[in-house]
Amino acid sequence: MPMPGFSRSSFVKHSVSTDGSSRNLLAHYEIESLITEEGFNQVWLAKRKATGDHVVIKEVFKPTTGLRRNLRLEFDSLKVADHPNVVRLHEVFEDDNSYCIIMEHCSGGDLMARVAEAFGTDRTRSKAMTFDLVELKDIMRQMLLAVAYCHQNGIVHRNIKPRNFIFVNQKPESPLKLINFGVTGMALVVDGWEKNVLTRQESSEGFLAPEVMKGQSYDAKADIWSIGAVMHLLVSGRQPQWNPEYQDYHFPAMDRWMDLSLSGEEFIRSMLHPDPMQRPSASELLSSNFIQTVAVYEGKDWGDKLVFDEETIQRIMSYGERTRFERMARVSIAAFASLYSEESSHLSKMFLEADQDNDGDVDISELAKILQRSDKSLSAESGDALAANINTANNSKISYTEFMAALSSDALFGNAAGCKRAFSSLDTNGDGLISIEEIDQAMPGVFYRFELLELMSQVDADGNNQMDYSEFERLLKGKGQSEAQHTK
């Protein structure tokens, strides 16, 4: 029988309050300013009181059943999302009147703002390619990675447009993230093919696929057309225009496609094909000549294959020696950490390079091959075992958060804000101590009781059969067990 597993979604909490208890939103977050307001929906910039980290809070009131369904879809979609190019959900608060979805704060502005900056408000330009070709390819690659991940998980976003791609920060190399999952749909997969089951019109005209504009059923290929429409905007500064008389799109300034290479023009035409069946999938587009020329990660051997350096291999080995509780705590920190330091950016690129089939996960077998390629002294069995230790969800695939938890340096886990958040997620009654019962309550079915009893005997330095914050912090730094046993 396999050991119980855990993933990033295990730490995303959904708190329901009907009595104004301490779990209500304002007990944990300080509202700073209103970002946007549309109807009953409000988006706020806020700060988590315990850590000082900025977050975005999307508050939506519950006036209709349909709206509740949309918010449930957004919550469910974001809860399982774990990818460098998809916005990260932190937690959800619900009361009798509204849902509040807490997400990571991205401060770099959306892609539409970048277009306005490049072309100006009159959509004119003074040079052939306003977006550098390398920059254009990188933007397209990141959008496709996000959408490929969604489609791999059965999610059709249905609202692909420049305003729903946002930069993490203002740096030139800032990652681009897909946001706004409030109108997502689930595409059924039958015998390997997506069944046309979606019918509602979402998004904005100019970014809706022709089949959607015509009121026909559609599937994930509608998202592909929308990405093509965004690329047309990036190249020309003009968005496609729907002609109701001819039931077709017109592409203003289409002559600017000629500024692209032949592979680039073929790339955009394939996405904007009027027949959905003729459009390539996001994964196929990521393998195209146009995208493949983008250099993502430089750490490769002479055969142009990913290799790990000695320090990275040592981190993976050390991670495998940790207890399951220690690994759980590290996954919890990585799940909500701001993964945009120089080291984290480097590791994110490494993760995307290791994801050979662009499905948003790294196969255990592929990681084992990378380890053996990087360290010739490793046997096949050792490589398999090291890779399997990273897969805490026990599903044969290594997620982004699992990868970051195993390969990040101790600097990430020594961060006070991250440690406090991980501790508070287990301290369910807020008394400053973690008991065996609280761990089981916070992570139901994940740990066997004998594991938790053994854990407490090793880390509980003061003998109260509970873990305080200092004991938890020492455990994360790899000191807890030895110090506790020495004290006893």
matplotlib code that plots the C-alpha trace (Angstrom):
import matplotlib.pyplot as plt

x = [0.0, 1.6, 2.4, -0.1, 1.1, 0.8, 1.2, 0.8, -3.0, -2.8, -1.8, -4.4, -7.0, -10.7, -12.0, -15.8, -16.9, -20.5, -19.8, -17.0, -14.5, -10.7, -10.4, -12.1, -10.1, -9.4, -7.8, -5.1, -4.8, -4.5, -6.3, -4.1, -5.8, -8.4, -6.9, -10.0, -13.8, -16.3, -19.9, -19.9, -16.4, -13.5, -9.8, -7.6, -3.9, -3.4, -0.6, -0.5, -0.1, 2.0, 4.7, 4.3, 4.0, 1.8, -1.1, -4.0, -7.5, -10.4, -13.7, -16.9, -20.3, -22.7, -25.9, -26.5, -26.0, -24.2, -21.7, -21.1, -20.4, -17.8, -16.1, -16.0, -14.4, -11.8, -11.0, -10.8, -8.7, -6.2, -6.0, -4.5, -2.5, 1.3, 3.3, 5.8, 3.5, 0.2, -0.8, -0.6, -3.6, -2.8, -6.2, -9.9, -12.2, -15.9, -18.8, -22.5, -22.1, -18.9, -15.9, -12.4, -9.7, -6.2, -3.5, 0.1, 0.8, 2.3, 3.5, 4.8, 1.6, -0.3, 0.6, -1.9, 0.0, 3.2, 1.5, 0.3, 3.9, 5.3, 2.8, 1.3, -2.4, -2.8, -1.3, 1.4, 5.1, 8.3, 10.2, 9.4, 9.4, 8.4, 8.8, 12.3, 12.0, 13.7, 11.3, 8.3, 9.3, 9.8, 6.3, 4.7, 6.6, 5.4, 1.8, 1.8, 3.5, 0.7, -2.1, -0.5, -0.4, -4.1, -5.1, -3.1, -5.3, -8.5, -9.0, -10.0, -9.3, -11.8, -10.6, -7.2, -6.4, -3.5, -5.0, -5.1, -1.3, 0.6, 4.3, 5.5, 7.7, 9.2, 12.4, 13.1, 13.4, 10.2, 8.1, 4.6, 1.7, -1.9, -4.6, -8.4, -9.8, -13.3, -14.8, -12.9, -14.5, -13.6, -13.0, -13.9, -11.3, -12.7, -10.3, -7.5, -9.6, -11.3, -15.0, -16.7, -18.8, -18.4, -20.9, -20.9, -19.2, -16.6, -13.6, -13.6, -14.4, -11.2, -9.8, -12.7, -12.3, -14.5, -16.5, -17.3, -18.4, -20.7, -22.3, -20.9, -19.7, -15.9, -13.0, -9.4, -8.5, -10.5, -7.7, -5.1, -6.9, -7.0, -3.2, -2.8, -4.9, -2.7, 0.4, -1.2, -1.7, 2.0, 3.2, 0.8, -0.5, -4.1, -6.5, -8.5, -11.9, -15.1, -17.2, -20.8, -21.8, -19.2, -19.0, -15.2, -12.3, -10.4, -6.7, -5.7, -2.1, -1.7, 1.2, 3.4, 3.4, 6.1, 8.4, 8.5, 10.6, 9.0, 8.7, 7.1, 4.5, 3.7, 3.4, 0.8, -1.2, -1.5, -3.0, -5.5, -6.7, -10.5, -10.9, -10.2, -9.2, -6.4, -4.9, -2.0, -2.1, -0.2, 2.4, 2.9, 3.4, 6.0, 7.9, 7.8, 10.9, 9.8, 9.8, 12.5, 15.2, 14.6, 17.4, 15.8, 18.5, 22.2, 23.2, 23.5, 26.1, 27.7, 24.7, 22.5, 20.9, 20.2, 22.7, 22.8, 25.9, 27.5, 25.8, 22.3, 22.9, 24.0, 20.8, 18.7, 20.7, 20.2, 16.5, 16.1, 17.6, 15.0, 11.9, 8.6, 7.5, 10.6, 9.9, 6.2, 7.3, 9.7, 6.9, 4.6, 7.2, 7.9, 4.2, 3.7, 7.2, 8.1, 10.1, 11.7, 15.1, 18.1, 18.4, 14.7, 14.6, 17.5, 15.7, 12.4, 14.2, 15.8, 12.4, 10.9, 13.9, 13.5, 9.8, 10.4, 6.8, 5.7, 2.8, 3.9, 5.4, 8.7, 8.5, 10.4, 12.1, 13.3, 14.7, 16.5, 18.1, 19.2, 20.8, 22.6, 23.8, 25.0, 26.8, 28.3, 28.9, 25.1, 23.6, 20.2, 18.6, 20.1, 18.9, 15.4, 15.4, 16.6, 14.0, 11.2, 12.0, 11.2, 7.7, 5.9, 2.5, 3.3, 1.9, 5.0, 5.3, 7.3, 5.4, 6.9, 6.6, 8.1, 11.0, 11.7, 11.4, 14.1, 16.5, 16.4, 19.1, 18.6, 18.2, 14.6, 13.7, 15.5, 13.2, 11.2, 8.1, 8.0, 8.7, 5.9, 3.4, 4.2, 4.0, 0.7, -0.8, -0.3, -1.1, -4.8, -5.9, -3.4, -1.9, 1.7, 2.2, 1.8, 0.4, 0.0, -3.7, -3.3, -0.9, -3.5, -6.3, -4.3, -3.0, -5.7, -4.6, -1.0, 0.9, 0.7, 0.4, 3.6, 5.4, 4.1, 4.9, 8.4, 8.7, 7.7, 10.1, 12.9, 12.2, 10.3, 13.2, 11.2, 9.2, 5.7, 4.8, 4.2, 6.3, 6.9, 8.1, 11.7, 11.7, 9.9, 12.4, 15.4, 13.8, 13.6, 17.3, 18.2, 19.1, 15.9, 16.4, 20.0, 19.5, 16.3, 17.9, 21.0, 18.7, 16.9]
y = [0.0, 3.4, 6.0, 8.8, 11.8, 15.6, 18.4, 22.2, 21.9, 20.2, 23.6, 25.8, 26.4, 27.2, 28.9, 29.3, 31.7, 32.3, 33.7, 36.2, 33.9, 34.5, 32.8, 35.7, 37.6, 40.8, 38.9, 37.8, 40.5, 44.3, 45.9, 48.7, 49.9, 49.2, 48.0, 47.6, 47.5, 46.1, 45.7, 43.7, 42.5, 44.2, 43.5, 44.8, 45.0, 43.7, 42.6, 39.4, 40.5, 37.5, 37.9, 41.4, 39.8, 41.6, 39.7, 40.4, 39.8, 39.3, 39.7, 38.7, 38.8, 35.9, 37.2, 34.4, 30.6, 31.0, 33.4, 30.9, 28.3, 30.5, 31.3, 27.6, 26.9, 29.6, 28.2, 24.6, 25.6, 27.7, 25.2, 22.5, 24.9, 24.6, 26.1, 29.0, 30.8, 30.5, 32.8, 31.1, 30.8, 31.2, 30.6, 31.3, 32.9, 32.5, 34.0, 34.3, 37.2, 36.7, 34.8, 36.3, 34.6, 35.5, 35.2, 36.2, 39.8, 40.5, 44.1, 44.3, 45.3, 43.4, 42.6, 45.2, 47.9, 46.7, 46.9, 50.5, 51.4, 49.9, 51.2, 54.3, 55.0, 55.5, 52.1, 53.5, 52.7, 54.1, 50.8, 47.5, 45.3, 47.2, 44.0, 42.6, 39.2, 37.4, 39.2, 38.3, 34.6, 34.6, 36.1, 33.6, 30.7, 31.7, 32.1, 28.7, 27.0, 28.3, 27.3, 23.9, 23.2, 24.2, 22.0, 19.1, 19.3, 19.5, 23.3, 25.6, 29.1, 30.8, 34.3, 34.6, 38.2, 40.6, 41.9, 38.3, 37.9, 39.8, 40.3, 39.3, 42.5, 45.4, 43.6, 43.0, 39.3, 39.1, 35.9, 36.3, 34.7, 33.7, 35.1, 35.3, 31.8, 32.9, 31.7, 28.5, 25.4, 21.7, 20.0, 16.3, 14.0, 11.1, 8.6, 11.2, 13.9, 16.8, 16.7, 20.0, 20.7, 24.4, 26.9, 30.2, 33.3, 34.7, 37.1, 40.2, 40.5, 40.4, 37.6, 35.1, 32.3, 32.4, 29.3, 31.1, 34.2, 32.1, 30.5, 27.0, 24.6, 24.7, 23.2, 23.9, 25.0, 28.2, 29.2, 28.6, 31.0, 33.6, 33.3, 33.8, 37.0, 38.2, 37.6, 39.6, 42.5, 42.2, 42.3, 44.9, 46.9, 46.2, 43.6, 41.4, 42.9, 40.7, 41.3, 40.1, 40.3, 37.9, 36.0, 36.2, 38.2, 41.0, 41.5, 45.1, 45.8, 42.1, 43.1, 43.4, 39.7, 39.9, 41.4, 37.9, 35.0, 32.4, 30.1, 33.0, 33.7, 30.0, 30.0, 32.8, 31.5, 28.0, 29.4, 31.6, 28.9, 29.2, 25.4, 24.4, 20.9, 22.4, 24.4, 22.8, 22.2, 24.3, 21.5, 21.2, 24.9, 24.8, 22.3, 24.5, 25.9, 29.4, 28.7, 26.1, 28.8, 30.5, 29.8, 29.0, 27.4, 27.3, 24.4, 21.7, 19.2, 18.8, 16.8, 19.8, 18.0, 19.3, 18.5, 19.4, 20.8, 19.2, 21.5, 20.8, 17.0, 17.3, 19.2, 16.5, 13.8, 15.8, 16.2, 12.4, 11.9, 14.1, 12.7, 13.0, 15.7, 17.8, 17.4, 18.3, 21.5, 22.4, 21.8, 24.1, 26.9, 26.5, 26.5, 30.1, 31.5, 34.4, 32.3, 35.2, 35.5, 35.0, 31.4, 30.6, 32.1, 29.8, 26.8, 27.7, 27.7, 24.4, 22.9, 24.0, 22.6, 19.2, 19.2, 17.5, 17.1, 20.6, 19.2, 21.2, 18.3, 16.4, 12.7, 10.8, 8.7, 11.8, 13.3, 10.1, 10.2, 13.8, 12.8, 9.8, 12.0, 14.6, 12.2, 9.2, 7.4, 7.1, 3.8, 3.5, 2.4, 5.3, 7.8, 6.4, 6.5, 10.1, 11.2, 9.3, 11.0, 14.4, 13.2, 13.8, 13.4, 9.9, 10.3, 9.5, 13.2, 16.0, 19.2, 22.7, 23.1, 19.7, 20.5, 23.9, 22.3, 19.8, 21.9, 25.3, 26.2, 26.6, 30.4, 29.8, 27.7, 29.9, 32.8, 33.8, 34.7, 31.3, 29.4, 31.3, 30.6, 26.9, 26.7, 28.6, 26.2, 23.4, 25.3, 25.1, 26.4, 29.3, 28.5, 28.6, 24.9, 22.0, 18.7, 15.4, 15.9, 19.3, 17.9, 15.1, 17.7, 20.0, 17.2, 14.5, 11.1, 12.2, 10.8, 7.5, 8.0, 6.1, 8.6, 11.6, 9.9, 9.2, 12.8, 14.3, 12.1, 13.4, 17.1, 17.8, 19.2, 20.3, 17.1, 18.5, 16.2, 19.3, 21.3, 25.0, 27.4, 27.3, 23.5, 23.7, 26.2, 24.1, 21.1, 23.0, 23.8, 20.2, 20.7, 19.6, 15.9, 15.9, 18.8, 17.3, 13.9, 15.6, 17.6, 14.4]
z = [0.0, -1.0, 1.6, 1.9, -0.2, -0.2, -2.7, -2.9, -2.9, 0.5, 2.0, 0.3, 2.9, 2.4, 5.6, 6.1, 8.7, 9.9, 13.4, 12.9, 14.4, 14.5, 11.1, 9.3, 6.7, 8.6, 11.5, 9.1, 6.4, 6.4, 3.5, 1.9, -1.3, -3.9, -7.2, -9.4, -9.0, -11.4, -10.3, -7.1, -7.7, -5.9, -6.0, -3.2, -2.4, 1.1, 3.5, 5.5, 9.1, 10.2, 7.5, 6.0, 2.5, 0.0, -1.6, -3.9, -2.5, -5.0, -3.2, -5.0, -3.5, -3.9, -5.5, -7.9, -8.2, -11.5, -9.9, -7.1, -9.7, -11.4, -8.2, -7.2, -10.7, -10.1, -6.6, -7.9, -10.9, -8.9, -6.0, -8.2, -10.4, -9.7, -12.5, -12.9, -15.4, -13.5, -10.6, -7.2, -4.9, -1.2, 0.4, 0.3, 2.9, 2.6, 4.7, 4.2, 1.7, -0.3, -1.4, -0.9, -3.0, -1.8, -4.5, -4.9, -5.7, -9.2, -9.5, -13.0, -14.8, -17.4, -21.0, -22.3, -20.5, -22.1, -25.5, -24.8, -23.8, -26.9, -29.5, -27.8, -27.4, -31.2, -31.9, -34.2, -34.1, -35.5, -36.2, -37.8, -34.7, -31.5, -29.5, -30.0, -31.7, -28.7, -26.3, -28.5, -28.6, -24.8, -24.2, -26.5, -24.9, -21.4, -22.5, -24.2, -21.2, -19.0, -21.4, -22.1, -18.3, -18.1, -21.0, -19.7, -16.5, -18.4, -17.9, -20.8, -19.7, -22.1, -21.3, -22.9, -23.5, -22.7, -19.5, -18.1, -18.4, -15.8, -15.1, -11.6, -11.3, -13.2, -14.1, -17.8, -17.3, -15.2, -15.5, -17.1, -15.3, -16.4, -14.1, -13.9, -13.9, -13.0, -16.3, -16.8, -18.2, -18.0, -21.4, -21.3, -22.9, -24.8, -26.3, -26.2, -28.0, -26.3, -26.7, -27.8, -24.6, -24.0, -25.4, -23.4, -24.8, -22.5, -22.8, -25.1, -28.8, -30.7, -28.6, -28.9, -31.4, -34.5, -33.4, -30.1, -31.9, -34.1, -31.0, -31.8, -29.2, -28.7, -26.8, -25.8, -29.4, -28.7, -26.3, -29.0, -31.4, -28.6, -28.1, -31.8, -31.5, -28.7, -30.9, -33.7, -31.2, -30.1, -33.7, -35.1, -32.2, -33.4, -32.2, -34.6, -35.6, -36.0, -39.1, -38.2, -41.9, -43.1, -39.8, -39.9, -38.5, -40.1, -39.0, -39.2, -40.1, -41.0, -43.3, -40.2, -40.0, -42.7, -40.1, -38.6, -39.9, -42.2, -39.1, -37.2, -39.9, -40.1, -36.3, -36.0, -39.0, -37.5, -34.3, -36.2, -38.5, -38.7, -38.4, -34.7, -35.8, -37.9, -35.0, -33.2, -29.5, -27.0, -26.5, -30.3, -30.6, -27.9, -30.0, -33.2, -34.8, -33.9, -30.1, -30.0, -30.8, -27.5, -25.0, -21.7, -19.6, -20.2, -17.9, -20.6, -21.6, -25.1, -26.2, -25.5, -22.6, -19.1, -16.4, -12.7, -11.0, -7.9, -5.4, -6.9, -6.7, -3.1, -2.2, -3.8, -1.8, 1.4, 0.8, 0.4, 3.8, 5.5, 7.2, 5.5, 8.0, 7.2, 3.5, 4.1, 5.9, 3.1, 0.5, 2.6, 2.5, -1.2, -1.9, -0.8, -1.1, -3.5, -5.9, -7.8, -6.3, -8.6, -7.3, -7.7, -11.2, -12.1, -10.7, -12.4, -15.7, -14.8, -14.0, -17.4, -19.2, -17.3, -18.3, -21.7, -22.8, -21.6, -19.4, -16.3, -14.4, -14.5, -14.9, -12.2, -14.8, -16.7, -13.5, -12.7, -16.2, -15.6, -12.2, -13.8, -16.7, -14.2, -11.8, -13.6, -10.3, -9.6, -10.4, -12.1, -8.8, -6.9, -9.5, -9.3, -5.5, -5.4, -7.9, -6.1, -2.8, -4.3, -5.4, -2.1, -3.8, -4.8, -8.3, -10.4, -11.5, -9.8, -9.5, -9.6, -5.8, -5.1, -7.4, -5.7, -2.2, -3.0, -5.0, -3.2, -0.8, 2.9, 2.4, 1.2, 4.3, 6.8, 5.8, 8.9, 7.0, 5.3, 8.5, 10.4, 7.6, 7.6, 11.4, 11.5, 8.9, 11.4, 14.6, 14.0, 17.4, 17.4, 20.8, 19.5, 19.8, 17.3, 18.6, 16.9, 16.7, 15.0, 12.4, 11.6, 11.5, 9.2, 6.9, 7.2, 6.1, 5.2, 8.1, 10.0, 13.7, 14.4, 12.2, 14.3, 17.6, 16.4, 15.2, 18.5, 20.4, 18.2, 18.1, 21.4, 23.4, 26.5, 26.8, 26.5, 23.6, 21.4, 19.1, 19.6, 17.0, 17.9, 17.7, 14.3, 13.1, 14.1, 12.4, 9.1, 9.4, 10.0, 13.7, 15.5, 15.9, 17.2, 19.6, 21.0, 21.6, 23.2, 25.6, 26.6]

ax = plt.figure().add_subplot(projection="3d")
ax.plot(x, y, z, "-o")
ax.set_aspect("equal")
plt.show()
